[in-house]
Amino acid sequence: MTLTEKTLQDYSYYLRIERAMSPNTVASYSSDLDKFFAAVPVEPARVSTQDVLDYLASRRKLSKRSQARLLSSLRSFFDWLVMEGDRKDNPCDAVDSPKLGRYLPEVLSVEEVTAIIDSVDLSTWTGRRDRAVLEVLYGCGLRVSEAVGLKISNVYLDEGFVRVVGKGNKERIVPMGDMAVQAVRDYLECRISPDSPQYDDILFLNRFGRSLSRVAMFNLVKKQAVCAGVDKEISPHTFRHSFATHLIENGADLRVVQEMLGHESILTTEIYTHIDSSTWQRSILEHHPRN
């Protein structure tokens, strides 16, 4: 194992154990670093600002958002090297991040959400499961990783809430609406037996009795959108965005929405006030007598 490989392995351990980052985040950071050092065969302690600039220039075909994420991965890695005493400086400090516009995620209307959920065929156990998945994604605003890992023991149907383990292993309590509660009850009545004891407490199972995967959940959402005739590029996260937007449109307090979504900073939640603003701005312009 080379010095670079050993250093990257130690950094991955730091992200997983000390920073408690999710496996997907760790994999993303590691992938960015592997590509960087494949293109820049220099030991981490000897990487210069020019090396970083040259590498970013070679990746100029990436979107600004992807370039910004790549630079963030590199900056985080070299910050860690400085913290460990392996470097005196971070070569990324002199590199400016690409200027990004405000990102407005795709949002479904209430009617589109209803159409997608109602399009599920409830004549099979997988149909009842899919209906429960969609109701929980929208009704509780969960991240796809949170929905995949949701445990039966953390779902309190009689009380109407779920306990969610989010980013950084932080727990939060999220209320469940009546429709989500009923959909989960209907699914549990016909949920198949788990393949092994390790899946006993996992709520959403695939047809093999194992945990439903992220990919399967993505495919589920896309399939039902097509069935409902919703012509938008959506994912499980779209239900989370729509959940937050609809809450704010109906007058929910921003701090409450922040708590329900599990956002560390309220600045992240504020994106949904911009979505709401774009909605009423479009409505006004459509009906303006001078338009």
N, C-alpha and C positions, 0 to 999 in steps of 0.2 A: 504494500500500500504506500503510495507516494505521500509526501508531506501535505500537498493540497487536498488529496482525498481524505486523509486523516483529519485535517482541519474542517472540511465540509461535514464530515461525519459528526465531529464534536459540536459543530454549530447546529446541526439537525437535532441532536440530543438536547441542546440548550433550548431550542424552540419548543420541543415536545414536552420536556420535563419541567424546566424552569419557567418558561413563558406560558405553558399549558395551551399551546395553539392546537387547533384541530388538525387531523391528519391531512385534510385537503389543503390547508394553508401551508403546512410544512412541505408538502409535496410541491406546491407552487413555487415557494421560495427556493427549494432545492433544485428544481428544474431550471429556474432562471440562472442560478449560480453554476450549475453544470455546463450550461450552454456558454456562459461567459468565459469560464476557465478552459473550455475546449477551444474557444476562439483566441483567448489571450493566455498562452502557456507560460505564465509568470507566477511565481509563488505569491500567495496572498499578501505577505508582508512587503512585497516589492512592487505591487501594482501602483501605477501612477495615475494622476488625474487625466493625463493624455491617453493612457490606455482605456480609461472609461469613456472618454469623449470619442475615441476612434471606434470603440465597439458600438456605442449608441449610433454613430454615423452609419455604421454597416447595417444597422437595424432600422434605418429611417423609413422603410416601407411600412413598419408597424404603425398602428393608429397612435395618436398622442396619448390616449388613455393607456394603451399597452406599454408605450415607452415610459410613461410616468410610473407604472407599476414595476417595470423592470428596474428603473433607477431606485425605486423605493426598496426593492429586494437587495440591491447592491449596497445601498446606504446602511441598511439595517445590519448587513453582514459585517461591514467594515467598522461600524459602531461597536459591534461585539468584539472585534479584534482589538480595538482601542481599549475597551473595558477590560479585556483579558491581559492587556499589557504587551500584545504582540505587534502593535503599531502605535506611533505617536500621533498620527493624524488619520482623517478619513478622506480618501481621494475624491469622494463624491461631494464634499462640502463646497467645492468651487464649481460644481455643475448645476446649472439651473434646470428645474423641472419644466416640462412643456406646459404652456398655458392651456388649461382645460376650460371648456364651457360648462355651464351647469347641466348636469346629466338629469334628464327627466325620464324615469322608467315608464314602460308601457303600463297603462292602467285599464282595467275592464270596467264597464258600467255595471250597475247593479243588475240590469236586465241581462247583460252578457254572462255574468256570474251565474245567475239563476238558470239561464239556458244551458250552460255547460253542465251544471250539477243535475238538472232535470233530464239531460240526455243519456244518463247512465241507465243501462239495462239492469233492473233489480231482480231478474229471474234467476240469477246465479249467485253463489257466495262471493265470487270475485267482483261481481257488480255491486254488491252491498259493501264490500271492502273499498272499492273505488269511490263510491258515494261518500263513505265515511272519511276517506283521505281528503277529498275535495272540501267537505264541510269543515274539517279540522284545519286545513291549510287556510281557508278563507275566514272561518269563524274565530280562529285563534291567532291568525297572523304568524304562523310558525315558519321558520327557515326549513328548507327541505331536509337538512341534516337532522334538525330537531324532530321533524315528523317521522323520519326513517327510524330514529332511535327511541321514539316514544314508548314508554313502558305502561303496561296495564295498571301496575301498582301506582303509577303517577297520574292516573285518570280517575277523577272523583265525580262520577256521573250523578249521584244523588245530590251532591253539593254544587255541581255545575262549574267545575274548574279543573285545570290541568296544571301539574307542576312540571316546568320545562327546564332542562339543563342546556343552557346555551353556550355561547363562546366563552372560553376561559373557565369552563365548568361552573359558570355562575347560574344560580337557580332563580327562577321567577315564577310567580303565580299568574295564570291567565284565565279569565272567565270563559266559560263555554255557553254558547247560546242553546236554546231548546232544540233547534234543528240539528246542530252538531251532536248534542247529547243523544238524540233519538237515532241518528245515523250510526253512531258508535254502538248503541245498544243493539240495533238490528244486525250489525255486522258480527258482534260478539256471539249472537245466537247461533251463527252458522260458521264461525271461524274454525278452520281445520286444525287438526292436532299438530303441534310443533314437531319438527323432524328430530330434535334432540332437546334435552333440558335447558340448553343455553338460550333457546328461543321461547321458553315457556312464558316469559314476562314481556316479550316483544309484541306490541299491539298489531302492527301491520305485517302479515306474512305473505310470502309468494306461494305459488301452487305446490312448491316442494316442501312447504312447512318451515321455510327459513325467512330471515328478515328481508322485507321488500327493499330493493336497492334504490339508490338515487336515480340511476338510469331508468329503472322501471317506473319510478314516480314521474320523471320527465316525460316518458313515453305515454303514460296514462293521461297526463294533462293535455298533451298535444292531440292524442286520439279523441278525447272528449270535446276539445275545441272544434275539431273538424266535424264531428258528429252534430255539434250544435250550430254549425255554420258560422262560427266566429273566425273572421279572417284577420287575425292578428298574430304576430310572432310572440308567443307566450311560453312561460315556464312555470314551475311551482312557485317561484319567487313572485310572479305576477299577481298571484292571489294575496301574497303578503303586502305588496304595494297597494293593491286595490282595497284591502282591508283597512290599511292606515288612511288612505285617501278618503274613503267613505266615512270613516269615523270623524275626521276633521271637517269634512263637508257638512256633517250633521251636528257640529258644534262641540265635539269632544276636546277636552283640554290637552294641549300639546304635551305637557308633562306626563299625563296619564298614558297617552299613546306611546311616549318614549319608554315608560315602564313596561307596557305590554309587549313592545317589540324587542325589548332587551338592548336598546341602544345605549352605549356608554356615554355618548355626548348628545345633547339635545340638538346640536348643529346637524347631526345626521338625520334626525327626525324632521327638521325644518324643511327638508326637500319636499315633503308632502304639502306644505303650505304653498309652495310654488306651483305644484300640480293643481291645487285647488284654485289658485289665482288664474292659471291659464284657462281653467274651465269657465270661470265667470267672465274673464276677459273676452274669450271667444264668443260667449253667449251675447255679451253687450254689443260687440262689433257686428254680429249677425243681425241684430235687431235695430242697429243705429240708423236713423233716418238719412244720414249723410254717407252711409257706407255704399 
